[in-house]
Amino acid sequence: MKTLHTHLLGFPRIGARRELKTALEAFWRGATSEAELEAAGTALRARHWAMQAGAGLELVTVGDFAFYDQVASHIQLFGCEPARFGFDSASSPLTRYFAMARGERSDCCAKDHAAPHGSHALDMTKWFDTNYHYLVPEFGADTAFTLAGERLLAEVAEAQALGHRVKATLIGPLTFLWLGSARESGFDRLSLLEKLLPVYTALLMRLKAQGVEWVQVDEPILGLDLPQEWRNAFEIAYWLLAQSGARIMLATYFSPLEENLGLACRLPVAGLHVDGVRAAHELTSVCDWLALPKVLSVGIVDGRNIWRTDLDTAIGLLAPLLDKRGELWLAPSCSLLHVPLSLADESALDPEVRSWMAFATEKLDELATLKAALGGAIVPQLAEARAAIASRARSTRVHSDAVAARVQALPVGADRRGAPFATRQAVQRARFQLPPYPTTTIGSFPQTAAIRAARAAFRRGALPLAQYQSAMRAEIAHAVARQEALGLDVLVHGEAERNDMVEYFGEQLDGFAFTQHGWVQSYGSRCVKPPVLYGDVARARPMTVDWTVHAQGLSARPVKGMLTGPVTILQWSFVRDDQPRALTALQIALAMRDEVADLQAAGIGIIQIDEPALREGLPLRRARWDAYLAWATHAFRITAGAAQDATQIHTHMCYAEFNDILPQIAALDADVITIETSRSDMALLDGFGQYRYPNGIGPGVYDIHSPTVPDTDAIERLLRKAAQVIPAANLWVNPDCGLKTRGWAETEAALANMVAAARRMRAHDGAPGAS
């Protein structure tokens, strides 16, 4: 007899209308209590478990909900909050949790307005190759682990009280240690495994005692190129965890297992989940290597993208596995955290394009359809799925002959600037006459309630175009005037007219579609609504020129044109999967190149092409890095290649580890790169110094994700650390990232201190003007 089950690795937690965002931000501004925030979380969990049960899942997933980030939740779960925060026993878990996440003043770490240096927020970086950000655990020789499982166990009890059978989910011990950072140079994080495993085992025993039927333990690092000592640690770790008696479903995703396939299959666990989307070619080998009666779970529905599953192809992959094993679990490839909740309210989407998509709830339906079809039932939904797949394949809106012809006609050398950096730097210094340590910002300024209200009124037709444009010009003038008053050297227009750094451009490019409610959590309360990139990309008309020229007309100081780079537009969209990503990136690059040319022709002398997602797109396996970096850097250079020597090209990257791709970052040949470095206390800059990064660089001198206003001394301290590794002539001064999410009062206070710190540096050092 053949047995089929369906389950999830995780579910979106923000809610259909971003209820989690609303609840968090109300709590942070003091409008609601801890009890009210907890009640909002309880309601969301109950709703999402009901959706899972309603879709036929026998087990609901518990432990995937987090108020900010699941890794931060595990820091508390295993009692390893960094000692530097100075938490005391009187502080509530939520107070401590948000202090780690936001670095803000709280009753547990500071009495005055500015938090002390020791309580700055945990570093934040990307979760593998996704746009989700996690808070980085800090480990050292003195790190201790204690079980603080009350929240997880309470959530299990919540689900059980609602009548659900439970599968709990945890980040595995080796992945948890791997994701952390070492406080001391040379400290081996793996040395903490011996102290961590007893805490995991105790938690597994408590979950089993509470009636949890399965525990999903996520070890996505099995898809990485692991050092041998980390590979060796898996067998002893899971032998010890097996002593708990809990039924463990080991989960891997995002990457093929490759050399770790045999290791994953022989670990003493009750089941193994593998990514059947990114590693479909390994399914037969896993099936052969995984001994019975271990359960095989296949991630057959794409948890990372929004396209419908080709159910016939999926059945063709799954049927032989089911025949061979007799039992199969079906699931999405990874947590559905990375896709929007539901298509139900997307009434504004073009019906044809909408028919090609599946969000989280539709993916639940796909799992149910696959289960029924593999079980021998006649399933009417298969015909609808086949029609949608065929419609997309033959649609004339997907392909453009003009775009294909332009790509084919691209001349050799189109991705190169006219002169080397040293020559350009001299020309640009003569043009801009900037002081030493020039100050600027990353691009966006606060998106006030008035800006959001005007945009919303315009979108629903309540505000005429002329009035909307007038309102945005006034906001731009306001931002320029405030920057001039602060004394910034290179200004920005503030991006009042932009809803999002990717969506804004996608709305003006061919080949994109947009949702109304397709929100995805990036971190904490920060949500993004990725465009859907379904067809060939082209630019019909200039997108930023009028706004930027308006701003430049208000000031004698240079105003940067602000663009999003091709790789970031690609990475932060739901991208078509019917052609190579390299080709799609090149199409975007050509469209953005036209914008660079038009800005330059309009007299804009500094143009920033943001690429925060360049590192994020790096394949998880090093063997694939060279191919990716070749087309990704080529796409950036195609965009920037329209710039003349006197036009200064900036780029910006943030919240990623750059040191392992510094040659490729240098190969972008941007005149200035700005990066996020404050949370790491400038440690991320060390690699640039060791590499002798040749061009201009602006290391972020304060964390824009924290409400704390840094004082001048703190900023100057970071600048002096930066000046020890970067030549003063190449050093710029700027915040970590854009200021869209901050308020004007804290923004002006922080920037005033930043400008003051730069002036101190000039007075003290007398450095030559920067690039």
Disulfide bonds with the S-S distance in Angstrom:
none
